[in-house]
Each structure stands twice: as structure tokens, then as C-alpha cells.
């Protein structure tokens, strides 16, 4: 029997799962790129990113755009975030494996 309490509640929320999936595939990503790719509003995206940052799964990077002096904010998955995401995927894989008929 799968212990569903093993699912990381921080990652399990749909918006945060989407962010973690994108950042796990390619990191860092600019805020505007994440917003465009995920189809989230500014407020929704920043709220989820704050939760992930507070948990230590994501890091915020502040830079200045090369072609101008305007600030650019990017996000990358942290080592703890990679570990948590991989553990989350293992639980999902166990759920799928158990639910398939033998």
C-alpha cells in the first residue's frame, strides 16, 4: 500500500508542480519566461515562487539585463529542490506501478 503522506505537499500543488517541472528540466529561468510558458498571472506565479523559495526548493537570482540597465529576476532549482522533486517523482512512480494490473 502506498503511503500518500509521502507526497510533498509543497510540490504537489498544481502550480508549484509545474514550476518545479520546468526548473528541473532547465534552470535558471527568467520570471517572464516562466510566466509565459506556464500561462500564470504575475500574482499567481510570484505567490508560488515565494512558497518554493521559502521552502528552500528554488533560489531567486537578481541580475541586470545585458542590453539595458533594467533588473532581471530569474529562478533556479536548488539542490534541496532537486532532491525533493526526485523523491516526489519516486512516490508518483510507485503509485503508478501499484495501480497497474499485473
DSSP file (Angstrom, degrees, kcal/mol; ACC not computed):
  #  RESIDUE AA STRUCTURE BP1 BP2  ACC     N-H-->O    O-->H-N    N-H-->O    O-->H-N    TCO  KAPPA ALPHA  PHI   PSI    X-CA   Y-CA   Z-CA
    1    1 A X              0   0    0      0, 0.0     2,-0.3     0, 0.0    94,-0.0   0.000 360.0 360.0 360.0 135.0    0.0    0.0    0.0
    2    2 A X        -     0   0    0     93,-0.1     2,-1.1     1,-0.1     3,-0.1  -0.585 360.0-135.7 -79.1 136.3    1.3    3.4   -0.9
    3    3 A X    >   -     0   0    0     -2,-0.3     3,-2.2     1,-0.2     4,-0.2  -0.794  17.5-169.6 -91.6  97.4    1.7    5.9    1.9
    4    4 A X  G >  S+     0   0    0     -2,-1.1     3,-1.5     1,-0.3    -1,-0.2   0.657  78.5  76.0 -66.5 -14.6    0.2    9.1    0.3
    5    5 A X  G 3  S+     0   0    0      1,-0.3    -1,-0.3    -3,-0.1     4,-0.2   0.649  81.0  72.5 -69.3 -12.1    1.5   11.2    3.1
    6    6 A X  G <  S+     0   0    0     -3,-2.2     2,-0.3     2,-0.1    -1,-0.3   0.660  72.0 104.1 -74.8 -16.2    4.9   10.8    1.4
    7    7 A X  S <  S-     0   0    0     -3,-1.5     2,-0.5    -4,-0.2    81,-0.1  -0.532  83.7-118.3 -68.5 125.9    3.8   13.2   -1.3
    8    8 A X     >  -     0   0    0     -2,-0.3     4,-2.6    76,-0.2    -1,-0.1  -0.531  20.0-155.0 -67.8 114.8    5.4   16.5   -0.7
    9    9 A X  H  > S+     0   0    0     -2,-0.5     4,-0.7     1,-0.2    -1,-0.2   0.786  90.9  57.4 -66.4 -27.9    2.5   19.0   -0.1
   10   10 A X  H  4 S+     0   0    0      1,-0.2     3,-0.4     2,-0.2    -1,-0.2   0.947 116.2  33.8 -67.6 -46.8    4.6   21.9   -1.2
   11   11 A X  H  4 S+     0   0    0      1,-0.2    -2,-0.2     5,-0.1    -1,-0.2   0.826 105.3  73.2 -75.8 -32.6    5.3   20.4   -4.6
   12   12 A X  H  <  +     0   0    0     -4,-2.6    -1,-0.2     4,-0.1    -2,-0.2   0.711  69.9 100.4 -63.4 -23.0    2.0   18.6   -5.0
   13   13 A X  S  X S-     0   0    0     -4,-0.7     4,-2.8    -3,-0.4     5,-0.2  -0.443  83.4-121.4 -64.7 137.0    0.0   21.8   -5.7
   14   14 A X  H  > S+     0   0    0      1,-0.2     4,-2.1     2,-0.2     5,-0.1   0.853 107.3  46.0 -52.0 -48.1   -0.6   22.1   -9.5
   15   15 A X  H  > S+     0   0    0      1,-0.2     4,-2.0     2,-0.2    -1,-0.2   0.910 115.7  45.4 -65.0 -43.0    1.1   25.4  -10.0
   16   16 A X  H  > S+     0   0    0      2,-0.2     4,-2.7     1,-0.2    -2,-0.2   0.856 110.4  54.6 -70.6 -34.3    4.2   24.6   -7.9
   17   17 A X  H  X S+     0   0    0     -4,-2.8     4,-2.3     2,-0.2    -2,-0.2   0.913 108.7  49.6 -62.0 -42.0    4.5   21.2   -9.6
   18   18 A X  H  X S+     0   0    0     -4,-2.1     4,-2.3    -5,-0.2    -2,-0.2   0.923 112.0  47.6 -62.4 -44.9    4.5   23.0  -13.0
   19   19 A X  H  X S+     0   0    0     -4,-2.0     4,-2.8     1,-0.2     5,-0.2   0.941 113.0  47.7 -62.1 -47.9    7.2   25.4  -11.8
   20   20 A X  H  X S+     0   0    0     -4,-2.7     4,-2.4     1,-0.2    -1,-0.2   0.879 110.5  52.5 -62.0 -38.4    9.4   22.6  -10.4
   21   21 A X  H  X S+     0   0    0     -4,-2.3     4,-1.4    -5,-0.2    -1,-0.2   0.931 112.3  44.6 -63.8 -45.7    9.0   20.5  -13.5
   22   22 A X  H  X S+     0   0    0     -4,-2.3     4,-2.1     1,-0.2     3,-0.2   0.934 116.2  45.9 -64.1 -46.8   10.1   23.4  -15.7
   23   23 A X  H  < S+     0   0    0     -4,-2.8    54,-0.4     1,-0.2    -1,-0.2   0.826 109.0  55.4 -69.0 -30.7   13.0   24.4  -13.5
   24   24 A X  H  < S+     0   0    0     -4,-2.4    -1,-0.2    -5,-0.2     3,-0.2   0.836 110.4  46.9 -68.7 -31.0   14.1   20.7  -13.1
   25   25 A X  H  < S-     0   0    0     -4,-1.4     2,-0.3     1,-0.3    -2,-0.2   0.882 134.3  -0.6 -78.0 -39.4   14.4   20.5  -16.9
   26   26 A X  S  < S-     0   0    0     -4,-2.1     2,-0.3    -5,-0.1    -1,-0.3  -0.884  80.7-142.4-156.7 120.1   16.3   23.7  -17.4
   27   27 A X        +     0   0    0     -2,-0.3    49,-0.2    -3,-0.2     2,-0.1  -0.985  66.2  39.0-137.7 143.6   17.4   26.2  -14.8
   28   28 A X        +     0   0    0     47,-0.7     2,-0.4    -2,-0.3    48,-0.2   0.543  67.3 179.3 -81.4 164.0   17.6   29.2  -14.3
   29   29 A X  E     -A   75   0A   0     46,-2.6    46,-2.6    -2,-0.1     2,-0.1  -0.997  29.0-116.5-131.5 135.9   14.6   30.6  -16.0
   30   30 A X  E  >  -A   74   0A   0     -2,-0.4     4,-2.5    44,-0.3    44,-0.3  -0.384  27.2-118.0 -67.7 148.3   13.6   34.3  -16.1
   31   31 A X  H  > S+     0   0    0     42,-2.9     4,-2.7     1,-0.2     5,-0.2   0.911 115.4  51.0 -52.6 -47.3   10.4   35.3  -14.4
   32   32 A X  H  > S+     0   0    0     41,-0.3     4,-2.3     1,-0.2    -1,-0.2   0.855 108.9  51.2 -64.2 -35.1    8.8   36.4  -17.7
   33   33 A X  H  > S+     0   0    0     -3,-0.2     4,-2.8     2,-0.2     5,-0.2   0.918 111.5  47.4 -67.0 -43.5    9.8   33.1  -19.4
   34   34 A X  H  X S+     0   0    0     -4,-2.5     4,-2.6     2,-0.2     6,-0.3   0.936 112.0  50.9 -60.8 -46.0    8.2   31.1  -16.6
   35   35 A X  H  X>S+     0   0    0     -4,-2.7     4,-1.3    -5,-0.2     5,-1.1   0.922 114.4  43.2 -58.2 -46.5    5.1   33.3  -16.7
   36   36 A X  H  <5S+     0   0    0     -4,-2.3    -2,-0.2     2,-0.2    -1,-0.2   0.935 116.0  46.6 -66.5 -47.5    4.7   32.8  -20.5
   37   37 A X  H  <5S+     0   0    0     -4,-2.8    -2,-0.2     1,-0.2    -1,-0.2   0.866 120.4  37.8 -65.3 -37.1    5.5   29.1  -20.5
   38   38 A X  H  <5S-     0   0    0     -4,-2.6    -1,-0.2    -5,-0.2    -2,-0.2   0.595  99.9-130.6 -93.5 -11.7    3.1   28.3  -17.6
   39   39 A X  T  <5 +     0   0    0     -4,-1.3     2,-0.3    -5,-0.3    -3,-0.2   0.859  55.6 146.7  66.4  35.5    0.4   30.7  -18.5
   40   40 A X      < -     0   0    0     -5,-1.1    -1,-0.2    -6,-0.3     2,-0.1  -0.702  50.2-113.8-103.0 155.0    0.2   32.1  -15.0
   41   41 A X     >  -     0   0    0     -2,-0.3     4,-2.6     1,-0.1     5,-0.3  -0.417  33.7-107.5 -76.2 162.1   -0.6   35.7  -13.9
   42   42 A X  H  > S+     0   0    0      1,-0.2     4,-2.7     2,-0.2     5,-0.3   0.938 119.8  47.3 -54.1 -49.5    2.2   37.7  -12.2
   43   43 A X  H  > S+     0   0    0      1,-0.2     4,-1.9     2,-0.2    -1,-0.2   0.893 113.0  47.0 -63.5 -42.7    0.5   37.4   -8.8
   44   44 A X  H  > S+     0   0    0      2,-0.2     4,-2.0     1,-0.2    -1,-0.2   0.933 115.0  46.2 -65.7 -46.4   -0.1   33.6   -9.0
   45   45 A X  H  X S+     0   0    0     -4,-2.6     4,-2.7     1,-0.2     5,-0.2   0.935 113.3  47.7 -63.7 -47.2    3.4   32.9  -10.2
   46   46 A X  H  X S+     0   0    0     -4,-2.7     4,-2.3    -5,-0.3    -1,-0.2   0.867 109.4  54.8 -65.3 -34.3    5.1   35.1   -7.6
   47   47 A X  H  X S+     0   0    0     -4,-1.9     4,-1.7    -5,-0.3    -1,-0.2   0.937 112.1  42.7 -62.5 -46.4    3.0   33.6   -4.9
   48   48 A X  H  X S+     0   0    0     -4,-2.0     4,-2.4     1,-0.2    -2,-0.2   0.897 113.2  52.5 -67.1 -40.2    4.1   30.0   -5.8
   49   49 A X  H  X S+     0   0    0     -4,-2.7     4,-2.6     1,-0.2    -1,-0.2   0.881 107.3  52.7 -64.2 -37.3    7.7   31.1   -6.3
   50   50 A X  H  X S+     0   0    0     -4,-2.3     4,-2.8     2,-0.2    -1,-0.2   0.913 109.5  49.1 -63.1 -42.1    7.7   32.6   -2.8
   51   51 A X  H  X S+     0   0    0     -4,-1.7     4,-1.8     2,-0.2    -2,-0.2   0.932 113.8  45.4 -62.2 -46.1    6.4   29.4   -1.3
   52   52 A X  H  X>S+     0   0    0     -4,-2.4     5,-2.3     2,-0.2     6,-1.1   0.867 114.5  48.8 -66.4 -36.6    9.1   27.4   -3.1
   53   53 A X  H ><5S+     0   0    0     -4,-2.6     3,-0.9     4,-0.2    -2,-0.2   0.919 109.7  51.3 -68.1 -44.1   11.8   29.9   -2.2
   54   54 A X  H 3<5S+     0   0    0     -4,-2.8    -2,-0.2     1,-0.3    -1,-0.2   0.868 109.2  51.2 -60.5 -36.7   10.7   29.9    1.5
   55   55 A X  H 3<5S-     0   0    0     -4,-1.8    -1,-0.3    -5,-0.2    -2,-0.2   0.640 116.6-117.3 -75.1 -14.5   10.9   26.0    1.5
   56   56 A X  T <<5S+     0   0    0     -3,-0.9    25,-0.5    -4,-0.6    24,-0.3   0.590  85.5 114.0  88.4  11.8   14.4   26.2    0.0
   57   57 A X  S   <S+     0   0    0     -5,-2.3    21,-2.4    -6,-0.2     2,-0.3   0.718  76.5  34.5 -85.8 -22.7   13.5   24.4   -3.2
   58   58 A X  E     -B   77   0A   0     -6,-1.1     2,-0.4    19,-0.3    -2,-0.2  -0.969  68.2-148.0-135.3 145.8   14.1   27.4   -5.5
   59   59 A X  E     -B   76   0A   0     17,-3.0    17,-2.1    -2,-0.3     2,-0.4  -0.930  13.9-136.5-114.7 141.2   16.6   30.3   -5.5
   60   60 A X  E     -B   75   0A   0     -2,-0.4     2,-0.5    15,-0.2    15,-0.2  -0.816  17.2-161.8 -94.9 133.5   15.9   33.8   -6.8
   61   61 A X  E     -B   74   0A   0     13,-3.3    13,-2.8    -2,-0.4     2,-0.5  -0.972   1.1-160.8-119.6 122.9   18.6   35.4   -8.9
   62   62 A X  E     +B   73   0A   0     -2,-0.5     2,-0.3    11,-0.2    11,-0.2  -0.903  25.3 151.1-104.6 125.1   18.7   39.2   -9.4
   63   63 A X  E     -B   72   0A   0      9,-2.8     9,-3.2    -2,-0.5     2,-0.5  -0.813  43.9-107.8-137.6 178.5   20.7   40.5  -12.4
   64   64 A X  E     -B   71   0A   0      7,-0.3     7,-0.2    -2,-0.3     5,-0.1  -0.960  41.1-107.4-113.0 133.0   20.8   43.4  -14.8
   65   65 A X    >   -     0   0    0      5,-2.7     3,-1.1    -2,-0.5     5,-0.1  -0.307  22.7-133.0 -59.0 138.5   19.8   42.7  -18.4
   66   66 A X  T 3  S+     0   0    0      1,-0.2    -1,-0.1     3,-0.1     3,-0.0   0.820 103.8  48.3 -64.3 -32.8   22.8   42.8  -20.7
   67   67 A X  T 3  S+     0   0    0      3,-0.1     2,-0.3     2,-0.0    -1,-0.2   0.448 124.8  10.6 -90.9  -0.3   21.1   45.1  -23.2
   68   68 A X  S <  S-     0   0    0     -3,-1.1     0, 0.0     2,-0.2     0, 0.0  -0.916  77.3-104.2-158.1-177.9   19.8   47.6  -20.7
   69   69 A X  S    S+     0   0    0     -2,-0.3     2,-0.2    -5,-0.1    -3,-0.1   0.284  76.4 119.7-101.1  11.8   20.1   48.7  -17.1
   70   70 A X        -     0   0    0      1,-0.1    -5,-2.7    -5,-0.1    -2,-0.2  -0.502  69.2-107.4 -79.1 145.6   16.8   47.2  -16.1
   71   71 A X  E     - B   0  64A   0     -7,-0.2     2,-0.4    -2,-0.2    -7,-0.3  -0.369  29.4-159.5 -71.3 149.4   16.7   44.5  -13.4
   72   72 A X  E     - B   0  63A   0     -9,-3.2    -9,-2.8    -2,-0.1     2,-0.5  -0.998   1.5-156.2-132.0 128.5   16.0   40.9  -14.4
   73   73 A X  E     + B   0  62A   0     -2,-0.4   -42,-2.9   -11,-0.2     2,-0.3  -0.917  16.5 175.2-109.2 127.4   14.8   38.2  -11.9
   74   74 A X  E     -AB  30  61A   0    -13,-2.8   -13,-3.3    -2,-0.5     2,-0.4  -0.830  16.1-145.5-123.5 163.9   15.4   34.6  -12.6
   75   75 A X  E     -AB  29  60A   0    -46,-2.6   -46,-2.6    -2,-0.3   -47,-0.7  -0.982  12.6-175.5-132.7 143.8   14.8   31.4  -10.6
   76   76 A X  E     - B   0  59A   0    -17,-2.1   -17,-3.0    -2,-0.4     2,-0.3  -0.972  31.5-107.3-136.2 153.0   16.7   28.2  -10.4
   77   77 A X  E     - B   0  58A   0    -54,-0.4   -19,-0.3    -2,-0.3     2,-0.1  -0.584  37.1-138.4 -76.8 139.4   16.0   24.9   -8.6
   78   78 A X     >  -     0   0    0    -21,-2.4     4,-2.5    -2,-0.3     5,-0.2  -0.367  25.9-102.1 -89.6 172.6   18.3   24.4   -5.6
   79   79 A X  H  > S+     0   0    0      2,-0.2     4,-2.2     1,-0.2     5,-0.2   0.913 126.8  48.9 -59.9 -43.2   20.0   21.2   -4.5
   80   80 A X  H  > S+     0   0    0    -24,-0.3     4,-2.6     1,-0.2    -1,-0.2   0.874 110.0  52.6 -64.0 -36.6   17.3   20.6   -1.9
   81   81 A X  H  > S+     0   0    0    -25,-0.5     4,-2.7     2,-0.2    -2,-0.2   0.904 108.3  49.7 -65.1 -42.5   14.7   21.3   -4.6
   82   82 A X  H  X S+     0   0    0     -4,-2.5     4,-2.6     2,-0.2    -2,-0.2   0.924 112.8  47.4 -61.5 -44.6   16.2   18.7   -6.9
   83   83 A X  H  X S+     0   0    0     -4,-2.2     4,-2.3     2,-0.2    -2,-0.2   0.931 114.0  46.4 -62.9 -46.0   16.3   16.1   -4.1
   84   84 A X  H  X S+     0   0    0     -4,-2.6     4,-2.3     2,-0.2    -2,-0.2   0.896 113.2  49.5 -64.2 -40.4   12.7   16.9   -3.1
   85   85 A X  H  X S+     0   0    0     -4,-2.7     4,-2.5     2,-0.2    -2,-0.2   0.915 111.3  48.8 -66.5 -43.0   11.5   16.8   -6.7
   86   86 A X  H  X S+     0   0    0     -4,-2.6     4,-1.9     2,-0.2    -2,-0.2   0.899 111.9  49.2 -63.4 -40.3   13.2   13.4   -7.3
   87   87 A X  H  X S+     0   0    0     -4,-2.3     4,-1.8     2,-0.2    -2,-0.2   0.901 110.3  51.5 -64.4 -40.3   11.7   12.0   -4.1
   88   88 A X  H  X S+     0   0    0     -4,-2.3     4,-2.2     1,-0.2    -2,-0.2   0.922 109.1  50.3 -61.0 -45.3    8.3   13.3   -5.2
   89   89 A X  H  X S+     0   0    0     -4,-2.5     4,-2.7     1,-0.2    -1,-0.2   0.870 106.7  55.3 -63.0 -36.7    8.7   11.6   -8.6
   90   90 A X  H  X S+     0   0    0     -4,-1.9     4,-2.1     2,-0.2    -1,-0.2   0.897 107.6  49.2 -63.4 -40.2    9.6    8.3   -7.0
   91   91 A X  H  X S+     0   0    0     -4,-1.8     4,-2.1     2,-0.2    -2,-0.2   0.929 111.9  48.7 -64.5 -44.0    6.4    8.3   -4.9
   92   92 A X  H  X S+     0   0    0     -4,-2.2     4,-2.5     1,-0.2    -2,-0.2   0.911 109.9  52.0 -61.6 -41.8    4.4    9.0   -8.1
   93   93 A X  H  X S+     0   0    0     -4,-2.7     4,-2.7     1,-0.2    -1,-0.2   0.894 108.9  50.4 -61.5 -40.0    6.2    6.2   -9.9
   94   94 A X  H  X S+     0   0    0     -4,-2.1     4,-2.4     2,-0.2    -1,-0.2   0.887 109.9  51.0 -65.1 -38.7    5.3    3.8   -7.0
   95   95 A X  H  X S+     0   0    0     -4,-2.1     4,-1.8     2,-0.2    -2,-0.2   0.937 112.7  45.2 -63.3 -46.5    1.7    4.9   -7.2
   96   96 A X  H  X S+     0   0    0     -4,-2.5     4,-1.0     1,-0.2    -2,-0.2   0.925 113.2  50.6 -63.4 -44.9    1.5    4.3  -11.0
   97   97 A X  H >< S+     0   0    0     -4,-2.7     3,-0.5     1,-0.2    -1,-0.2   0.908 112.4  46.4 -60.4 -43.0    3.3    1.0  -10.7
   98   98 A X  H 3< S+     0   0    0     -4,-2.4    -1,-0.2     1,-0.2    -2,-0.2   0.814 109.5  54.3 -70.9 -30.0    0.9   -0.2   -7.9
   99   99 A X  H 3< S+     0   0    0     -4,-1.8     2,-0.3    -5,-0.2    -1,-0.2   0.646  89.2  91.3 -82.7 -13.9   -2.2    0.9   -9.8
  100  100 A X  S << S-     0   0    0     -4,-1.0     2,-0.0    -3,-0.5    -4,-0.0  -0.631  85.9-110.9 -82.0 137.4   -1.3   -1.0  -13.0
  101  101 A X              0   0    0     -2,-0.3    -1,-0.1     1,-0.1    -2,-0.1  -0.354 360.0 360.0 -65.2 147.4   -2.7   -4.6  -13.2
  102  102 A X              0   0    0     -4,-0.1    -1,-0.1    -2,-0.0    -2,-0.0   0.462 360.0 360.0 -73.9 360.0   -0.2   -7.3  -13.0
